[in-house]
Amino acid sequence: MSAKRTPIYLDYAASTPLDLRVLKAMQPYLKECFGNPSSIHQLGQTARRAIDEARLKCVTLLGAFSVHEIIFTGSGTESCNAAVFGAAFGRKKPGDSPGHLVVSAIEHPAVLEPARFLRDNFGFDLTEVLPDSEGIVHPEAVEAALRPDTVLISVMLVNNEVGTIQPVKEIAKLARERGILMHTDACQAPGFVDLNMEELGVDLLSLNGSKIYGPKGVGLLYIREGVKITPFIHGGGQEFRMRGGTESAALIVGFTKALELVLKDAKKEAARLGKIRGILMKELLKIPGVTVNGSLVHRSENNLNLHIPDHLGETLVMRLDLEGLAASSGSACSSGKTEPSHVLLAMGQDKQRALESLRLTLGRPTTKAEIEKAVNLVRKVLL
């Protein structure tokens, strides 16, 4: 039985639909071109050429230097884990103390959890840098946390909950001056922030196909030329011996096509989304007590995160879903226990306020008509 389609979808930060142009690009490698890319026969080499061409295309799209800098992975989470673990272990020499990691307190769990795992199980020191009340992680705060034994800094480019755009370029400059590796989780950034690797200046960068209208189950890890990190999946030596396992030509081709499309009209689409996001915000702020979480200046154009007093975010999301609106909350429900958003807590909000949040994120299919309907549905639930 197929799931009932939600009439209005405003949860694009969680997942995006597969672009039909991406599906078309993938189809040959889901059907007749099914060979193993490591095989030397014609079917295998057809798949290998597709992967090689996709990798070269990603070099161009990201302003990278070499195909060796592009590693295809299974997800954004895998890319982040690979960067954190790989950098930490890659910088550690036998007999040395483990070293020190610096991450922002508003990172996605894909960064926070491996960093804490290294602290709890391998003796690394960890500093979690707090943002200001608008959700911005300032370079000065990162600089104050650095030590002579700091081996890695990780600050996300665009926050997945409140959409704040971080000054990663400035933080990367601090890292480079001190010989510290710099990673950024950029999964929410394509289409909203320039991803030229040379200008951004990071050593490691993570992307995710499911956030850019590409297929789920594929991501990318950029590793700057000359940066040494430990391999994260040992096996057949694929992905320049960084990630063993048979590559999926279909997923890699799909990811690359999705990235190409999302970057092609990025400025025009961001401006369009910003305009209708403005309509959504203006109308919802008319509801008594509703305020915006996070900066309105340094923010991706598709994100609106609201504090709605006296309404638990998780409950509100369920009520809206029943009315035909898919949204999300800043809080996460785990094992039946509702927890406040770690992002909003780090921004200085108390537990109750952090539980009372609603995230609405717009995407390529979002129309002004949908936004007008969404406003009415939120009003219906709240008033």
N, C-alpha and C positions, 0 to 999 in steps of 0.2 A: 504494500500500500504506500503510495507516495504521500509525503508530508504536505499539509495544506500551506499554500504560499501566503506569506505575510504581506498584506497590501502595501504597507509602508515600512521600508527598511532604513533605519538610521543607526547602524552599527558597523559602519565600514572600517573602523579602526580595529575591529575584531576579525573580520574576514570580508573579502570582496568576491563578487561573482566572477566566474571565468569568462573573460572576453571571448566572443565567438571567433574573432580573428586569431586569438591565441590557440583556441581549440583546432582551428583549421591548420595552423602551422604544426601542431602536434600530431595530427591524425596519421600521417605516413609512418611515423615511428611507433604508433600504437598498433599498426596493422602490418603492412608488407615489409617495412624496414625494421624488423624486430631483432636483428642480429646483435650479438654481444660485441661491444666496441673494442674489446681486446682480441677478438678473433681476426685472423688474417685473410679469411675469405671475403668475397665481395659483399655479402650482407653485413658482415661485421665492419668492414671498412666504410660502408655507407653510413652506418651509425657513428663511426669515429669521425668522419668528415663533418657530420652535422654538429657534433660536440665541439670540434676544433673551430668551426666557423662561429658557433655561438660564443665560445670563449673569446675569440678575437673581437667579436662585436661588442662584448661587455667591456673589453679594454677601451674601445673607442667611446662607448656610452659613458663610462666612468672617468675618462681622462686618465687612465692608468698608463703604466710604462711598458709592461710586458704581460704576455699570456700566463707566465708563471705566477703572476700576482692574483690570478682569479681561480679560486677553489670552489667548486660546486658542492653543496651540502644537502642535507635532508630537510632543513627548516631554518628559520631565523634563530630558534632556540639552540639548535646544534651549532650554528655559526658562533653565537655568543659564548657557549660553553667551550668550544674549541679555542676561541681567542683567549679566554680567561685562563683555562687550564694550560693551554699551549704556551702562553707568554710566561706564566708563573713558573712552570717546570723548565721551560727553555732557558730562562735566565739563571736558574739555580745550578751551581756546580757542586759536585760531591764534596761533602764536608762543610759547605757554606751553611750559614743560617738561612732559613727559608726566604726571608725578605718581607717586604711591605707592599700591600695593595691599597689603592685609593679608588673608591667608586662613589658615585652620588647616591644619596639615600632614596632617590626617586627612580632608580633603575627598574627595569622589568625584572621579574624573578629569574629570567634566563641569565642575567648577570649577577644579581644579588645572591642567588642560591649557590652557584659554584664558588663565588668569592667567600661566602660564609663556610662552605664545605672545606675550602683550603685552610681557612682559619681554624676550624674545629678539628680537622683530621690530619693536617700536615704542618701545623705550627706557624703558618703565615700570619703576620700582623695585618689587621684590616682597619681602615678608616673609612667611615661612611659620611660623606660631606653633605651637610644640610643645604637645601635651597633657601631662598628668601620666601616671604609670604606669598609671592606671585608665582612661585615654582621655578625660579631661575637659579641655576647653580653658577655662582660668580667665580671667575678665574682666581680672584684674590683668595677666596675660601679654599679652592683646590691647592693653590700655592702654599697656603699656610699649613696644609696637611702633609706636604711632601717631606721626605727624609732622605738621607744619603742612601738608604737601602731600599727605596721605593723602586719596584720593578715594573709596575703597570698602573695606569690611570684608565678608568672606563667611565665615560659620561655619554649618555644617549643624546642623539641629535635632536629628536622630537619626542617628547614624552607621550606615551600611549594613552594616559588617562586625561591629562589636562591640556595636551597639545602644545606645551611650551617649547619653544625653539631655544636650544642651549648654545652658548658661545664656544662651540667646540673648536673652531679655528684658533681662537686665542688660547684655549687650554692646551691644544696640540703644540702650539709654539712653546709654551712653558715646558712641556714634556720633552720636546726636541732639544731645547737648550740644556737640559739636564740629563740627556741620554736615557730617558724613561720611555717605555713603550706606551702608546696611546691607542686605545680602542674606543670606537663609538658604535652603539646599536642604532642603526639608521633605518630600521624596518618601517617606521612611520614617515620617513622623510621624502621618498621619491614623489616628485610632483609638487613639492612644497619648499624644498631647500635644494640649492645647487649641490650636486654630488661629484664635482670635479676633484679627483683625489689629490692632484698636485696642489690645488688651491686650499683644500681642506686641511691637508698636512698630517692626517692621521696615519698610523702604522697598520691598523687593523680596522675593518669595517664590516658590519653584518647586515644582510638583506634577507627578505622573505618573500617568496612568490605569492603567497596567499594574501598579502597586503596590497598587491599591485595589479589585481585582476588576472593573475596567473594561477597556475595549478598549486594545490596544496602538496606538501611532501618534497619541496625543493627550496633551497636557499643559496646564498653566496657568501663566502668569506673572502674579503680582499686582504692580502698580506703584502705589504710594501716590499719591493725588491730589496734584498739584503737582510730583511728581518727573519730571524730564526726562531721558530716555535716548534714544540714537539708535535709529531703526528698524532692525530686524534682517533683514527681507526686503522689498526694494523691489519694487513691482509695481502691483497694482490698488488699493492703498489700503485693503485689508481690515484688520480688527482695529484700527480707529482709526488707520490709516496706520502701524501698527507692524509688521505682518506681512502682506505681500501674498500673494495666492493664494486660490483658491476654497476657502471653508471647507467642512468636512464636517459637515453637520448631524447625521448618524448618530453620528459619533465624539464630537461635543460634547455631544449629548444623553446618550450613554452615559457619558461622563466625569462629567457632573453627577449622573446617577442613582446612579452608583457612589459618588461623594463623599457624597451624601445618605445612602445606606445605611450606609456605613462610620462616619459620624459619629452616626447615629441611636442605636445601641446601643453606643457606644464604651466607656463605663465598664464595662458588664456583660461585654462580650466581652473587654476587656483583663484583667479580673479572672479570667475563665475561663481564658484563655491563660496568665496568670501562674501559676495553680494547677497546670496540667498541665506547664508549663515547669519548675516546682519539682520535680515528680516525676521528670521527665527528668534534671534536673541532679543530684538526690540520688542516683539510681541510677548515673549515669555517673561521678560522683565517687568511687564505690566502687572503680573500676578503678585499680589502683596507678599513681601518677604523674600522673594526669589532673587538671588545674586549669582554672579559668575565666579567660578573658581579658576584662578590662574590669570596670567597676564593677557591683556587684550592686544598688546603691541607686539610682543614676541611670541606669536602663536600661529600654528598652522591654520589655514583658512577653512578647513573642514571640521574643526573641533569646537564643540560647545559643551562645557561641563558646568552644571548648575548646582548650587546649594538650594534645596527645597526644604525649608524648616518643617518639622513635625511629620515628615514622611520618610520612612526607611527606604533607601534606594532600591534594595532588593524587592521589597513589596511593591514599590511603584513600578518597577520594570515588569513584574508579573501582571499587574493590573493593566498596564499599557498594552502588553502582549494580548490580553483578552479583548482589548478594543481594536487590535489590528495594527499596532505600532511596535516594531522591534527596536529596542534601545538597550542600554546597559548601565550599570552602576559603577561608581568608584569603589564599591566594596565587593568582596569576593566571598561566596558561600562555600565553605569546606567542611565536609563531614557534619552537615546540619547546623554548623555554627557560623553566624554572620560576623565577619571581621571588618573593622573599619579600613578604609583605603590607607595603605602605607604612604602613598604619595601625599594625600591631604594631611595626614598626621605629621609628616616631615615638613610640610609647609606651615606648621604651627597651629593647625586646627585641633580642637578637642575631639574626643572619641565620638560623641553624639553628633556633632556637626559633620564629621568625616563619614558617618554612616548615612547621612541625608544628602546624597549626591546622585545626580542623573547625568549620564554622558550621552550626548547625541552627536553622531559623526556622519558627515555627508560624503557622498561619493559620486562617481561619474554618472550613474543613472538618476540621481536626485534632481527633481524639478521643483520649480517655485510652487506649482500646484500641490505637490506632495507636502511641502513645508507648510502651506496654509492649512492643509488637512491635519498635519501633525500638531500644529498649534491648537486646533480645536479639540483634538483628542486629549492632549495634556490638560487643557482647561477643563474638559469634561471630567477627568479623573481627579483633579485637584480641587475644583470649585463646586 
